[in-house]
Amino acid sequence: MDRRMFLATAAGIPGLVLADPRPVLAMLPIDSGPIPVGSRKQLFFDGRFIESSRGVRLKVNPPVKAERVLLPEKPWETKGIHAYSTILEHDGVYKMWYDAFAAGGHPHSRSICYATSRDGIQWARQNVNLFEWEAIRNNNIVMPGTNGSVMIDPNGPDEHRFKALVLVTENSVWPESQGAIAGEYDGKLFLELYLCTSPDGIRWRRQKTPALPFFHDTQNHFFFDTRLRKYVAYVRTHEAGRTVGRTEFDDPLKLPWPFTEQPGEARGPGISRRAVGGEFHVALARDESDPTDTDLYTPSVVQYPWAENAYLSFPSAYRHYRYAGGAPQEKDERGRHRNDGPLEIQLAVSRDGLSWSRPDRRPYVPLGLRGSWGGGQIYMALGMIRKGSEIWQYYSGTFYTHGAYDPAAPDNSGGLCRLVQRLDGFMSADAEYTGAELVTPLLTFSGGRLELNIDCSAMGEAWVEMLDEHNRPIPGHRLQDSIGVDRNDIAAQVRWKEREDASELAGRPVRLHFKLRACKLYAFQFQG
């Protein structure tokens, strides 16, 4: 087929499979202008670089579940190592702040603990000896009575280099917890969200003014967005069940952080309230494609540093069982417990951190077998590590579902498991075995050597053609000139018979026309 005809009629070709069913992905407006990609890597995780396609689908690529790297073994972990943990690299050392939970229900039964690793696999608890746990001084507890997340701030003074966004239960063990504001909601005690700072990630001080004066249970976190040059926080809200709210600000120490006041909201010390409508921009929430009674939360957002304008979120999708008042319905045991159901980890993507999509709703990390340690509910830890051509992440899991447990009974559940993902491999544009085509919108680039992160395995192959703004093949860069790319490579160089690269076209509006067979295309980049 003539390429101009292909571009003009793609949306009507029988059997055409668009990467996303939304019409905006079929063709971009003629006057939209070329997308400047420079020499920066671009990911295929949404429709931004798919103007038209045939035989291509965007697919989530689950990582490989590797070994469990941390198991609950200490007296302050008898209820397990659970959801809200952070893994970061700092000064050549991998550092972990994990959520330890002890059975018994006393005010400091939940704590943030500290461990380190040189290789990301063997982790050692660091005995900081700051607090006593039931007469045990030799422990790795750094913030008793808390749970939350940690970040390393690239800005600001050294005494505030490490920052944590945490829920704090007032207790007698940690003096900094004294005076933490608590409130009542639905007969339960809930807490406001606090900012803690530290020079070393071990010795922490709580800022007395809450960061946000709402009930933001579970994993809340923030980071410095290098694109916006602002701090961005993602917190739990309740627009439609559990949702993810977003706010941004210039100074994390200027408290409280921004939110929109709503008429009639209760305010004042000791009043804990839910953000239920308009206080925050809702970044993630269930929609009509999700099952009823679905929540999205614990977003674990990462501004992906190895590509341009790439934000990734790994929310837990929670499908509620309908509560039957403690009695099973016929032979269905589900619904015996209130606030119960299974959770899996999904993937959401964004170009700006504000507008998010889930192009493929299949689980990014699926549940394990029923009865296994990750067979009931799983949560992604915050942060990721790059190891050469791999990305490592970590997640926690339990054998029981969300509400089906006794908080007072020890079970040593959970733990942290390592995940191994290909560099840039979270999603891909997948080509059918029988052949496919993909055309990008108009682009401008700098540099010249075009590289693909692509997996063709043994039977697949890819060819690349350059088209001008009128969709005409550019001499020297036509399909018949293209030397096929095959096998599996994170930086496969594209060549043509008479051209080693495309440097002569730098700065000129062009489209990339991919002819594909049986491959997964993750990313492209024009290297300098």
C-alpha positions as CSV (number, residue, x, y, z in Angstrom):
1,M,0.0,0.0,0.0
2,D,1.2,3.5,-0.8
3,R,2.4,5.1,2.5
4,R,0.3,8.2,2.0
5,M,-2.8,6.1,1.5
6,F,-1.7,4.1,4.6
7,L,-1.6,7.3,6.7
8,A,-4.8,8.7,5.3
9,T,-6.9,5.6,5.7
10,A,-5.5,3.8,8.7
11,A,-8.5,4.3,10.8
12,G,-10.7,2.5,8.3
13,I,-8.4,-0.5,7.4
14,P,-10.2,-3.8,8.1
15,G,-8.5,-5.6,10.9
16,L,-6.6,-2.5,12.1
17,V,-5.7,-2.7,15.8
18,L,-5.1,0.7,17.3
19,A,-2.9,0.9,20.4
20,D,-5.8,2.5,22.3
21,P,-9.4,2.7,21.2
22,R,-9.6,6.5,21.8
23,P,-10.0,8.3,18.4
24,V,-7.2,10.7,19.2
25,L,-4.7,8.0,18.7
26,A,-5.8,7.2,15.2
27,M,-4.6,10.4,13.7
28,L,-3.2,13.6,15.2
29,P,-4.5,17.0,13.9
30,I,-2.6,18.1,10.8
31,D,-1.6,21.4,12.4
32,S,-0.4,19.9,15.7
33,G,3.2,20.5,14.8
34,P,6.1,18.2,15.1
35,I,7.1,16.7,18.5
36,P,10.6,17.7,19.5
37,V,12.4,14.6,20.9
38,G,15.9,15.9,20.7
39,S,18.3,13.1,21.7
40,R,16.2,11.9,24.6
41,K,14.8,8.4,24.9
42,Q,11.0,8.1,24.3
43,L,8.9,5.2,25.6
44,F,6.0,3.4,23.9
45,F,3.7,3.3,26.8
46,D,0.7,5.3,25.4
47,G,-0.4,6.6,22.1
48,R,1.8,9.7,21.9
49,F,4.2,8.2,19.4
50,I,1.5,6.1,17.5
51,E,-0.2,8.2,14.9
52,S,-1.5,5.1,13.1
53,S,-0.9,1.4,13.3
54,R,-1.9,-2.0,11.9
55,G,-1.4,-5.2,13.9
56,V,0.0,-3.4,16.9
57,R,-1.2,-3.4,20.5
58,L,0.1,-1.7,23.7
59,K,0.7,-4.3,26.3
60,V,1.8,-4.4,29.9
61,N,4.8,-6.5,30.6
62,P,4.9,-8.0,34.1
63,P,8.3,-8.2,35.7
64,V,9.9,-11.5,36.9
65,K,9.2,-12.3,40.5
66,A,12.6,-13.1,42.0
67,E,13.6,-14.0,45.6
68,R,12.2,-12.7,48.8
69,V,14.8,-10.4,50.2
70,L,13.5,-9.6,53.7
71,L,11.3,-11.8,55.9
72,P,9.7,-11.0,59.2
73,E,12.0,-12.4,61.8
74,K,12.1,-9.9,64.7
75,P,9.8,-9.4,67.7
76,W,8.7,-6.0,66.3
77,E,7.7,-7.8,63.0
78,T,5.4,-10.5,64.4
79,K,2.4,-9.3,62.3
80,G,4.6,-9.0,59.3
81,I,6.5,-6.7,57.0
82,H,3.8,-4.9,55.0
83,A,2.9,-2.5,52.3
84,Y,4.5,0.8,52.7
85,S,8.2,0.6,52.2
86,T,10.8,2.7,50.3
87,I,14.0,1.6,48.5
88,L,16.5,4.2,47.4
89,E,20.2,4.4,46.4
90,H,22.3,6.9,48.3
91,D,26.1,7.3,48.3
92,G,26.6,3.9,46.6
93,V,24.5,2.1,49.2
94,Y,20.9,0.8,48.7
95,K,18.8,1.9,51.7
96,M,15.4,0.6,52.7
97,W,12.8,2.0,55.1
98,Y,10.2,-0.7,55.6
99,D,6.9,-1.1,57.3
100,A,7.2,-3.4,60.3
101,F,4.0,-4.4,62.1
102,A,3.8,-6.2,65.5
103,A,0.8,-8.1,66.8
104,G,-0.9,-6.7,69.9
105,G,-2.3,-3.4,68.9
106,H,-0.3,-1.0,71.2
107,P,0.4,2.6,70.0
108,H,3.9,1.8,68.6
109,S,3.0,-1.7,67.1
110,R,3.7,-0.2,63.6
111,S,7.1,1.3,62.9
112,I,9.4,2.3,60.2
113,C,12.6,0.3,60.3
114,Y,15.9,0.6,58.4
115,A,18.0,-1.8,56.4
116,T,20.8,-1.5,53.8
117,S,22.4,-3.5,51.0
118,R,25.4,-3.4,48.7
119,D,23.8,-5.5,45.9
120,G,20.0,-5.1,46.3
121,I,19.6,-8.8,47.2
122,Q,21.2,-9.3,50.5
123,W,19.7,-6.9,53.0
124,A,20.9,-6.3,56.6
125,R,19.0,-4.7,59.3
126,Q,21.0,-1.8,60.8
127,N,20.8,-1.8,64.6
128,V,20.6,1.9,65.3
129,N,19.9,1.5,69.0
130,L,17.6,4.5,69.3
131,F,14.6,3.0,71.0
132,E,13.7,0.1,73.2
133,W,11.2,-2.5,71.9
134,E,9.9,-4.3,74.9
135,A,13.3,-4.1,76.7
136,I,15.2,-4.8,73.4
137,R,17.5,-1.9,72.6
138,N,19.4,-3.6,69.8
139,N,17.0,-3.0,66.9
140,N,16.6,-1.1,63.6
141,I,13.5,1.0,64.5
142,V,14.0,4.6,63.4
143,M,10.4,5.9,63.8
144,P,8.2,4.1,66.3
145,G,4.4,4.3,65.8
146,T,4.6,5.4,62.2
147,N,4.2,4.2,58.6
148,G,4.9,6.1,55.5
149,S,7.5,6.8,52.8
150,V,11.0,8.4,52.5
151,M,12.6,10.6,49.9
152,I,16.1,12.2,49.5
153,D,15.7,15.9,48.7
154,P,18.2,17.3,46.2
155,N,17.5,20.8,47.5
156,G,17.6,22.4,50.9
157,P,19.9,22.2,53.9
158,D,21.7,19.0,54.9
159,E,19.8,18.7,58.2
160,H,16.6,18.2,56.2
161,R,18.2,16.1,53.4
162,F,16.0,13.1,54.1
163,K,12.3,13.7,54.3
164,A,9.5,11.3,55.3
165,L,5.7,11.7,54.8
166,V,4.2,9.6,57.6
167,L,1.2,8.9,59.7
168,V,2.1,9.2,63.4
169,T,0.5,7.5,66.4
170,E,1.3,9.2,69.6
171,N,3.4,6.9,71.8
172,S,5.7,6.9,74.8
173,V,8.7,5.5,72.9
174,W,9.4,8.3,70.4
175,P,9.3,11.8,71.9
176,E,8.8,13.3,68.5
177,S,5.4,11.6,68.3
178,Q,4.1,13.6,71.3
179,G,1.3,15.9,70.3
180,A,0.5,14.3,67.0
181,I,-3.1,15.2,66.2
182,A,-5.7,12.5,66.2
183,G,-9.4,12.6,65.3
184,E,-12.4,10.4,65.1
185,Y,-14.1,9.1,62.0
186,D,-16.7,6.4,61.9
187,G,-15.8,5.4,65.5
188,K,-12.1,4.8,64.6
189,L,-9.0,6.8,65.4
190,F,-7.3,8.3,62.4
191,L,-4.3,10.6,62.0
192,E,-3.2,13.6,60.1
193,L,-0.3,13.4,57.7
194,Y,3.1,14.7,59.0
195,L,6.5,15.6,57.5
196,C,9.6,14.3,59.2
197,T,13.1,15.3,58.3
198,S,16.5,13.9,59.0
199,P,20.2,14.5,58.1
200,D,21.0,10.8,57.7
201,G,17.7,8.9,57.3
202,I,18.1,7.5,60.8
203,R,17.5,10.3,63.3
204,W,14.2,11.9,62.6
205,R,12.3,15.0,63.8
206,R,8.6,15.7,63.2
207,Q,7.4,19.0,61.9
208,K,4.7,20.0,64.3
209,T,2.3,21.5,61.8
210,P,0.6,18.7,59.7
211,A,1.6,18.5,56.1
212,L,-2.0,17.9,55.2
213,P,-4.9,18.0,57.7
214,F,-6.9,15.1,56.3
215,F,-7.2,11.4,56.8
216,H,-4.7,10.1,54.2
217,D,-4.4,6.5,55.4
218,T,-1.8,4.2,53.6
219,Q,1.1,5.0,51.3
220,N,1.5,8.7,50.8
221,H,4.6,10.2,49.2
222,F,6.2,13.1,47.5
223,F,9.3,13.9,45.4
224,F,11.0,16.8,43.6
225,D,9.8,16.8,40.0
226,T,12.8,17.7,37.8
227,R,10.6,18.7,34.9
228,L,8.3,21.1,36.8
229,R,11.0,22.2,39.3
230,K,8.4,21.7,42.0
231,Y,7.6,19.2,44.7
232,V,4.7,16.9,43.9
233,A,2.8,14.8,46.5
234,Y,0.5,11.9,45.8
235,V,-1.9,11.1,48.7
236,R,-4.9,9.0,49.4
237,T,-8.2,10.7,48.9
238,H,-11.8,9.5,48.8
239,E,-13.6,10.9,45.7
240,A,-15.1,7.5,44.8
241,G,-13.8,5.0,47.2
242,R,-10.0,5.0,47.6
243,T,-8.5,7.4,45.1
244,V,-5.2,9.1,44.6
245,G,-5.0,12.9,45.0
246,R,-2.2,15.2,43.8
247,T,-0.8,18.5,45.0
248,E,2.3,20.5,44.1
249,F,4.3,23.1,45.9
250,D,7.7,25.0,46.0
251,D,8.8,24.4,49.6
252,P,8.0,21.2,51.5
253,L,8.8,22.9,54.8
254,K,6.1,25.5,54.3
255,L,3.2,23.8,56.0
256,P,0.5,22.8,55.4
257,W,0.8,22.0,51.7
258,P,-1.7,23.4,49.2
259,F,-5.2,22.1,49.0
260,T,-8.5,23.7,48.1
261,E,-10.8,24.6,51.0
262,Q,-14.3,23.3,50.6
263,P,-17.3,25.2,52.0
264,G,-18.5,23.7,55.3
265,E,-15.5,21.6,56.0
266,A,-14.8,21.1,59.7
267,R,-11.4,22.6,60.7
268,G,-9.3,22.8,63.9
269,P,-6.9,20.9,66.1
270,G,-8.0,17.3,66.7
271,I,-10.3,17.2,63.7
272,S,-9.4,14.6,61.2
273,R,-11.5,14.7,58.0
274,R,-11.6,12.9,54.7
275,A,-10.7,14.7,51.4
276,V,-13.8,13.7,49.6
277,G,-14.4,16.3,46.9
278,G,-12.4,19.1,45.3
279,E,-9.6,19.5,47.9
280,F,-7.1,17.8,45.5
281,H,-6.7,17.0,41.8
282,V,-7.7,13.4,41.4
283,A,-4.8,11.6,39.6
284,L,-6.1,8.0,39.8
285,A,-9.5,6.6,40.3
286,R,-11.6,3.7,39.2
287,D,-13.7,4.1,36.0
288,E,-16.4,2.4,34.0
289,S,-13.9,-0.3,32.8
290,D,-13.2,-1.5,36.3
291,P,-15.4,-3.9,38.3
292,T,-17.9,-2.2,40.7
293,D,-16.6,-1.7,44.2
294,T,-13.0,-1.2,43.0
295,D,-10.5,1.1,44.7
296,L,-7.1,2.4,43.4
297,Y,-4.6,3.6,45.9
298,T,-0.9,3.2,47.2
299,P,0.2,4.7,43.9
300,S,4.0,4.4,44.2
301,V,4.6,7.1,41.6
302,V,8.1,7.3,40.0
303,Q,9.3,10.0,37.6
304,Y,11.3,7.6,35.4
305,P,14.8,9.1,35.0
306,W,15.9,7.1,32.0
307,A,13.5,8.6,29.5
308,E,11.8,11.9,28.8
309,N,8.4,12.9,30.2
310,A,7.7,9.4,31.6
311,Y,5.9,9.0,34.9
312,L,5.0,5.5,36.2
313,S,2.6,4.5,38.9
314,F,2.0,1.1,40.4
315,P,-1.3,1.3,42.2
316,S,-2.9,-1.5,44.1
317,A,-6.3,-2.3,42.6
318,Y,-8.6,-3.5,45.4
319,R,-11.8,-5.3,44.5
320,H,-14.2,-5.3,47.5
321,Y,-16.2,-8.3,48.6
322,R,-19.7,-7.4,49.4
323,Y,-20.0,-7.6,53.1
324,A,-22.7,-10.1,54.3
325,G,-22.6,-9.2,58.0
326,G,-20.3,-11.9,59.0
327,A,-22.4,-14.7,57.6
328,P,-21.5,-16.6,54.4
329,Q,-24.1,-16.4,51.5
330,E,-25.0,-20.0,50.6
331,K,-21.6,-21.6,49.9
332,D,-19.8,-18.3,49.2
333,E,-17.4,-17.5,52.1
334,R,-16.5,-14.1,50.6
335,G,-18.2,-11.3,52.4
336,R,-17.6,-12.8,55.9
337,H,-15.2,-9.9,56.8
338,R,-15.9,-6.2,56.5
339,N,-13.6,-4.2,54.2
340,D,-12.3,-7.3,52.6
341,G,-11.1,-8.4,49.1
342,P,-8.0,-9.2,47.0
343,L,-5.5,-6.6,45.7
344,E,-3.2,-6.7,42.7
345,I,-0.6,-4.2,41.4
346,Q,-1.5,-2.5,38.1
347,L,0.4,0.0,36.0
348,A,-0.6,3.6,35.2
349,V,1.4,5.9,32.9
350,S,1.6,9.7,32.4
351,R,3.6,12.2,30.4
352,D,3.2,15.0,32.9
353,G,2.3,13.4,36.3
354,L,-1.1,15.0,36.2
355,S,-3.2,13.1,33.6
356,W,-2.9,9.3,33.9
357,S,-4.1,6.4,31.9
358,R,-4.1,2.6,32.2
359,P,-4.0,1.5,28.6
360,D,-3.8,-2.2,29.6
361,R,-5.6,-3.3,32.7
362,R,-4.0,-6.6,33.1
363,P,-2.0,-6.9,36.4
364,Y,1.6,-5.6,36.4
365,V,2.2,-7.9,39.4
366,P,-0.5,-10.5,39.7
367,L,-1.4,-12.4,42.9
368,G,0.4,-15.6,43.7
369,L,-1.4,-18.8,44.2
370,R,-4.1,-18.9,46.9
371,G,-2.5,-19.7,50.2
372,S,1.0,-18.4,49.2
373,W,2.5,-15.4,50.9
374,G,1.5,-13.1,48.0
375,G,-1.8,-14.8,47.2
376,G,-4.2,-12.4,49.0
377,Q,-3.0,-8.8,48.6
378,I,0.2,-7.2,47.2
379,Y,1.6,-3.7,47.3
380,M,4.5,-2.1,45.4
381,A,7.3,-0.5,47.4
382,L,8.3,3.0,46.5
383,G,11.4,3.4,44.4
384,M,13.4,1.5,41.8
385,I,17.0,0.5,41.2
386,R,18.8,0.3,37.8
387,K,21.2,-2.6,37.4
388,G,22.7,-2.3,33.9
389,S,19.9,-3.4,31.5
390,E,17.5,-4.2,34.3
391,I,15.2,-2.3,36.6
392,W,14.7,-3.8,40.1
393,Q,11.6,-3.1,42.2
394,Y,10.2,-4.6,45.4
395,Y,6.8,-5.5,46.6
396,S,5.1,-7.0,49.7
397,G,2.4,-9.5,50.0
398,T,0.3,-11.5,52.4
399,F,-1.5,-14.8,52.1
400,Y,-4.8,-13.3,53.4
401,T,-7.0,-10.8,51.7
402,H,-7.5,-7.2,52.9
403,G,-9.9,-7.7,55.8
404,A,-9.5,-11.4,56.6
405,Y,-7.0,-11.3,59.5
406,D,-6.8,-11.0,63.2
407,P,-4.6,-7.9,64.1
408,A,-3.8,-9.3,67.5
409,A,-2.6,-12.7,66.3
410,P,1.1,-13.1,65.2
411,D,1.5,-14.7,61.8
412,N,4.8,-13.3,60.5
413,S,3.2,-12.6,57.2
414,G,4.4,-10.6,54.3
415,G,8.0,-9.7,53.5
416,L,9.6,-8.0,50.6
417,C,10.2,-9.7,47.2
418,R,12.5,-8.4,44.4
419,L,11.1,-7.8,40.9
420,V,13.2,-7.8,37.7
421,Q,12.1,-5.7,34.8
422,R,13.8,-5.0,31.5
423,L,15.1,-1.4,31.2
424,D,12.2,0.6,29.8
425,G,10.2,-2.6,29.6
426,F,7.0,-1.7,31.5
427,M,4.9,-1.5,28.4
428,S,5.6,-2.1,24.7
429,A,4.0,-1.8,21.3
430,D,3.6,-5.4,20.3
431,A,3.6,-6.5,16.7
432,E,1.7,-9.5,15.4
433,Y,3.5,-12.6,14.3
434,T,2.2,-12.1,10.7
435,G,3.4,-8.5,10.5
436,A,2.5,-5.0,11.5
437,E,3.1,-1.4,10.8
438,L,3.4,1.7,13.0
439,V,3.8,5.3,12.0
440,T,4.8,8.1,14.4
441,P,3.6,11.7,14.3
442,L,6.0,14.3,12.9
443,L,9.1,14.5,15.0
444,T,12.2,16.7,15.1
445,F,15.4,15.2,16.6
446,S,19.0,16.1,17.2
447,G,21.9,13.7,17.0
448,G,21.6,11.0,14.4
449,R,22.1,7.4,15.4
450,L,18.6,5.9,15.9
451,E,18.5,3.2,18.6
452,L,15.7,0.9,19.5
453,N,14.9,-0.9,22.7
454,I,13.3,-3.9,21.0
455,D,12.9,-7.6,21.5
456,C,12.5,-9.6,18.3
457,S,13.6,-12.9,19.8
458,A,14.5,-15.3,16.9
459,M,11.5,-15.0,14.6
460,G,10.9,-11.3,14.7
461,E,12.4,-8.4,12.8
462,A,12.0,-4.6,12.4
463,W,12.7,-2.2,9.6
464,V,12.5,1.6,9.8
465,E,11.8,4.2,7.1
466,M,11.9,8.0,7.4
467,L,9.0,10.0,5.9
468,D,8.9,13.7,5.2
469,E,6.1,16.0,6.3
470,H,4.1,15.0,3.2
471,N,4.5,11.3,4.1
472,R,6.9,10.7,1.3
473,P,9.8,8.3,1.8
474,I,13.1,10.1,2.1
475,P,15.8,8.8,-0.3
476,G,18.4,6.8,1.4
477,H,16.1,6.1,4.4
478,R,13.4,4.1,2.6
479,L,12.1,0.7,3.7
480,Q,14.0,-1.0,0.8
481,D,17.1,0.6,2.1
482,S,16.6,-0.4,5.7
483,I,18.8,-3.1,7.2
484,G,16.6,-5.3,9.5
485,V,17.0,-5.2,13.2
486,D,16.5,-8.6,14.9
487,R,17.2,-10.5,18.2
488,N,16.9,-8.8,21.5
489,D,18.7,-5.5,22.4
490,I,18.1,-2.5,24.6
491,A,20.0,-0.2,22.1
492,A,19.8,-1.8,18.6
493,Q,21.2,0.6,16.0
494,V,19.1,1.3,12.9
495,R,21.0,1.4,9.7
496,W,20.3,1.8,6.0
497,K,22.3,0.4,3.0
498,E,23.9,3.8,2.2
499,R,23.5,5.5,5.6
500,E,25.0,4.7,9.0
501,D,22.6,7.1,10.7
502,A,20.1,9.9,10.1
503,S,22.2,12.8,11.1
504,E,21.5,14.6,7.8
505,L,17.9,14.8,8.8
506,A,18.4,16.3,12.3
507,G,16.2,19.3,12.9
508,R,13.9,18.4,10.0
509,P,10.3,17.3,10.6
510,V,10.1,13.5,9.9
511,R,7.9,10.5,10.7
512,L,9.2,7.1,11.6
513,H,7.5,4.3,9.7
514,F,8.2,0.9,11.4
515,K,7.6,-2.3,9.6
516,L,7.5,-5.0,12.3
517,R,7.0,-8.7,12.7
518,A,6.7,-10.6,16.0
519,C,8.5,-8.2,18.2
520,K,8.1,-5.9,21.2
521,L,9.1,-2.3,20.7
522,Y,9.7,-0.5,24.0
523,A,11.5,2.8,23.1
524,F,13.5,4.8,20.6
525,Q,16.2,7.3,20.9
526,F,18.3,9.5,18.5
527,Q,21.7,9.4,20.1
528,G,24.1,12.3,19.8
